[in-house]
Amino acid sequence: MKVQEIMERVGMAQTGRALAYIKDALEEINMTITTHVTTSRVDLESGKRFYDIPNDAIKILGVRAKNHLNTKDEYRDIPRMVDEPFTEDTDEELI
């Protein structure tokens, strides 16, 4: 289907706005469907709290760490925090 056909179906005459809506919709679809999943590995450093995330990352599916809650050299998922933390953040570094 061409952009002109989509514009006719929705009754829109502004091409620029139609293209912006189409691009937004495609990006939203890309966020909900896991078709192009890549894995990135980052070595943890002692005393380092914040790490860079790749610019092309749209969604983080999970974080795993070796020896997390085990001693068998297995990788385990680190659970996502849903609520606010109970302890106050005392780190001076800005996000």
C-alpha positions, 0 to 999 in steps of 0.5 A: 500500500502506498502513502497516497492510498493511506492518506485517501483512506483516512482523509488526510491531505498533509503528506508530511504529517501522514509520513510522521504518523506512519513512521511513529506507527512503525516504530511502535510496532517495532517495540511490541514485536521481538523480531530483531533481537540482539544480545549485548554483553557488558563486564561489570566493574567494581564501584561503577553504577551506571553503564552506557546502553547502545543507541540502537536499543529500543527495549531491554528484554532482560538483564542477567548476571553470573552467580546471581543468587547461586554459586554454580557459575550460572546466569540468572535473570535480575528481577525488574524493580516495579516500585520505588526503592525503600532506601534513599539514593545517596549517589552524587552522580547525575543520570 
